[in-house]
Each structure stands twice: as C-alpha cells, then as structure tokens.
Amino acid sequence: MPAIVLRAALSALAVSAGLLAASGEGFAQSPPTLQEYPLRDRIFGPGGAVFPDYVTPSEYGTAFLIGGSGTRGALFAAGTADFNCQQTQVPTIRVLSAPPGGQVFIRYGSFTARAIDGGATTLCLGRQAKGLVVSFKGKAAPGSQIALRVTYPPRGAWYDHVIAVPPR
C-alpha cells in the first residue's frame, strides 16, 4: 500500500513539473517583494487590508457634492468625493432654522449628486454618492423652509442652503 501512495505522489510531482516547464514562468509566481508592494500599501493602499476598494486618484482635489430628491424623505444631501468619485470625509450639517410642528432628521446614506457646492471636479454629477441626507417628518405650513449650514472637511469651507419643505 505505501508503494502505491508513493507512486501516486511521484506521478503528481512529475505532471506538475511538466506543466511548469510547458507554461514557462507564469505558472509559479512568487508574492511581490516589499520594494514592489510596500508594507504601507499592503495595509492602506489599493487591495490593502484597511481600504481594499479604494484606489488612489491620479489627481488631487475634493468635490463638495449636493443632491436630494426634494421629497420629505430626502430633502437635501451633501457629501465629498475625490477625482475618482470615491467618498472622502463626511461633511457636517447644522440646522439653522426649521418650521415648527415637525422634526428634521440627518442620517448617513446614499444620494444622487445633482450639483456641487465647490471643489475641483464635476465628474461625479449624476452618480451615486454617500454622505448625509436630510429629511423632514411632521406638519409644516405651505411655503415652509429649512435653513442648513453644511461644513466640508478638511478645509472647513461652509455653505448655507435654504430648502423648501414640500406640502403634504
């Protein structure tokens, strides 16, 4: 019995060696060296452990995106993106004034970028983005408005927006 196992192992080794010789160097590849793929990139870079889907953009700059469907469920939205339309940091939204009889909710979510508050690119317009989405629940008089202040990191640039609350 041990002779059969040994013969099977030797034939498998011979077949794999034949395949390796026939295919050239492409069959057996060694992992990249630390010079080819540095430790920092292995952890934080593309394909790394912390941000596996993030790809470093070829150009630097941030776009301050705004959107929202105009319905009570998504009155307004704001987010930031790089030149590859990947989310960067989340802005902060502060409610300056709101109509009585209702409540303003600010949550993290997805939205379609419709315009920019500022930044370096308009490439992301019309695409899905992630950031803060503002919604309104409750009663509001016709013509009611919500005033918001959106502050974008990292520079701290801020813009005020006045959003009309649609009637129910």
N, C-alpha and C positions, 0 to 999 in steps of 0.2 A: 504494500500500500504506500509506504513512504516513497518508493521509486516512482510511482505514478504521479504523486504530488510534485516531486522534484522535476520530473519530465515536463509537466504542465507549466510549472513556473519558468523553466528554461525556454520553453517554446514561446511563452508570452513575452519574455525578455527579448528573444530573437526577433519576434514580429514587431515589437515596439522599436527596436534598434533599426530594423529595416525601414519602418515608416519614418523615423527620424532622419535616416540617410537620404531617403527619397524626397522628403519635403524641404530639406535644407535647414536653415536656422529658424524659420518661422514656427516650427512645431514646439521647440523647447525654448521658452523665453524666461529670462531671469527678471525679477522685480527691478524697478528703477532704483538707481543709486540715490543717495541723499543730494548729490550735485544735480542730478536730472530732475528730481522731485523733492525739494527741500522739506524739512520737517514742518515748517510753518505752513506751507501749502497743504501738506498731508492732513493738518488739523483744521485750518481755517480756509483753505483755498477751494477751487472747484474740485468736486469729488471728495472733499475732506470730511472729517468727522463732524464738525460743528455746523457748517453751512454747505451740505452736499450739493444742493441745486444752484447755488449762487455762482454766477460767472462774472469775473471782474470786467467792468466795461472798458472799452478801448479809449473812451474819452471821459473826462471827469465833469461833474456838474450834477445838479439836482433839479428836478422839475417839481413844482408845487401844484398838484392836481386837485381839481374840484369837480364835483358831479352831484348826482342825486336825481331821482326820478320826478320830484315835485309832488309826490303823493305824501300823505301823512306818515306812511311807513318809512319813507326815505326822502325827507325834505331837502337835505343838503349832505354832502360828504366831502372829506378832504384827506389827502394822503401825499406822500412824497415818493418819487421814483428816480432811479439813475438813468443813464443813457440806454440801458437795455430793458427799461420799463420794469425793473425789479424793485420791490419795495425797499426803501431805506428806513428812516426813522419815522415814527408816528407823530403827527402834529398834536398840539393840544387845542381844544375848543372850549371857550368860556362863553356862557350865555350872559349877554349884557342886559337884555330885556326880553320878556315873553308875555303873551296875553294871559290875563287871569282866567281861572277856570280850566286850566289844562296843565300838562306836565311835559317838559322837554326831556327826551332821553338821548344820551350819547353813548354809542356802543361801537366796538371794533367789528368791521365786516368788509364785504366786497361791494364795489360800486363801479359804474362805467364812467371813465374820465371824460368829461364834456368840455372842460376849459382849463386854463392854468391861471393861477394867481401870480406866478412868477417862475423864474428858473431858466434853464438853458435849452430845453428842447420841447417841441410839440409832438414828438414821435408817438407818445403814449395816448394821445387823444383817440377816443373811440374804443379803447381797450379796457379790459377789466383791471382794476387796481384794488389795493387794500388800504384801509385807513379807518377813520372814524366816520360813522354815519349818524346823522341827527334825525330824530323822529319826534312827532308830537302826538300826544293822546289827550283827549278831553274835548270840552266845548270851547269854541273861540268865536268871537263876533266876526261878521263879514268884514274883510279888509284888515284883519289882524296880522301882525308881523312879529318875527323873532329877530333880534339883533344878536349876532355872534361875532366873537373875535377869535380868529384862527392864528396860532403862533406856530411857525415851522422851524424845526431844528435843522441844522446845528447853529445857524446864524441868528436865530431869534427874530427873523422877519415876521411881521404880523399884518393881517388884513382884516378889516371889518366887513361883514356881509349882513344885509337885511333880507330876510326870507319871508315871503308871503305864505301864510297858513291857508291852505285851500279849505273852502267851506265844506261842511259835512252834510 
